[in-house]
Amino acid sequence: MIDVNEILAQFSEQQVAGFLLVLGRISPLFLLAPLFSNKLIPARAKTIIAVALAVGIWPIAAHAGTRHHIDLDALPFAALMLKEVLVGVVFALVLAALTAALATAGSLADTIIGFSFGSLVDPVSGNNSSLLSNLYSMLAIAVFVAIGGDSWVIQGLARTYDVVPLLASPSIATATQGVQVAFSGILPAALMVAAPVLLAVILTDAALGVVTRVVPSLNVFSIGFPAKIAVGLTVMAASLPFVAGWVGDQLQQSVSAALHSLKVA
């Protein structure tokens, strides 16, 4: 049987402390970042992946920066751990803005088509969401996996140690501004993704309004809802390949924006 104490005895206190700090920076990915925070991944699997990533990234973190001695006193070490978690949260939040934009685009399309009357449990986030919001979230995950987005995120996380070394403090103002810029772009990005569906359904509503004026006896409610669903789903299906390409481009930009949000104070 493997004795954990014997394994830990092979490492110095500085190495164990450094490993724990790296784990603190990685952990927010599994709460906020796309794919890594997926509710379908068991908590035990997330823990194993986080530890494995910490083992792989620790040598990079150990050689970044000019200071390498970690103060092991309780308060200084707790401050370092809090700083590492903060860096990880900023990095993960900027990435999370991409999936939030897609979910918002789906909600907008659901509202104008009429699917917002029903809701499903989103397997990605575990929350109640509408039909098209679910679809866009699953599309984002599929594109994320297909283009190797997980490797981009891991490489970006490793590069954060070049920007903010293990024992350096990040600029709170820069981090706050980076997160603010990322979240302020959610609605414009959602409108960009959902624009074809929104425009098509609005034109359909306008056409139905003209038909109602010409033929007052026509029951517009009996044909309006099916017509809006047919037009909305057709346009959405036609736009999905372009949305997938947009997600791929935005993911790379999100990793770059996350790195630019971090700077040494």
C-alpha positions, 0 to 999 in steps of 0.5 A, a space after each residue: 500500500 502506498 504511504 502518502 507520508 513516505 512520498 511527501 518525505 521525498 520533497 522539501 517544504 518549499 517544493 510542497 508549498 510551491 505545488 500547493 500554490 500552483 494548485 491554488 491558481 489552477 483550481 478556479 478553472 474547474 469552477 469557472 472556465 469552459 469545459 473544465 467546469 462542466 457539471 458532467 465531469 465528476 468532482 473526483 476526476 476534476 481533482 485528479 486532473 487539477 493535481 496532474 496539471 499542478 504537477 506539470 506546471 510546477 516546474 515552470 512556476 518554480 523557475 519563473 521570476 527572480 524570487 524563489 523562497 516561499 515564506 512558510 509562516 501562516 499569514 504570508 503563505 495564506 496571502 500568497 495562496 489568496 493571490 494565486 486563487 485571485 490570478 486563477 479567478 481572473 484568468 478563468 472569468 475572462 474565458 467564461 465570458 465566451 460561453 456566457 455570450 453564447 448562452 445569452 445569444 441562445 436566450 435572445 433567440 429563444 425569446 424572439 422565437 417563443 421557446 422561452 416558455 419551456 426550459 431544460 437543464 443545461 448539462 454544461 452548467 447544471 442550471 435551467 436554460 432554454 432550448 437554443 441556449 442549451 444548443 449554443 452551449 453544447 456547440 461551444 463545448 464541441 468546438 472547444 474540444 474539436 480545436 484543442 481549446 483545452 490545450 490552449 487554456 493550459 498553455 495560457 495558464 502556464 504562461 501566466 507565470 511569465 506575467 505574474 510569477 509565483 511570488 509576485 503580486 498582480 495589479 488589481 486595477 489591471 485585473 479588474 479592468 480586464 474582467 470588466 472589458 470581457 463581461 462588457 463584451 458579452 451582450 455585443 457578442 451575443 447580438 452578433 451571434 444571434 443577429 441572423 435569427 433575430 433579423 429573420 424572425 423580425 422580418 417574419 413578424 413584419 410579413 405576418 403583420 402585412 398579411 393580417 392587414 390584407 386578410 383580416 379574417 386570417 388567424 395569424 396566431 395559428 400560423 405565426 408561431 409555427 412560421 417563426 419556429 420554422 424560419 428561426 430554426 432554418 436560419 440558425 442551422 444555416 448560421 451554425 458553421 459560421 458560429 463555430 468558426 467565430 467560437 474558434 477565433 474568440 477562444 484564442 482571443 479570450 486566452 490572449 485577453 486573459 493574459 493581458 488582464 494580468 500584470 505585476 503590480 
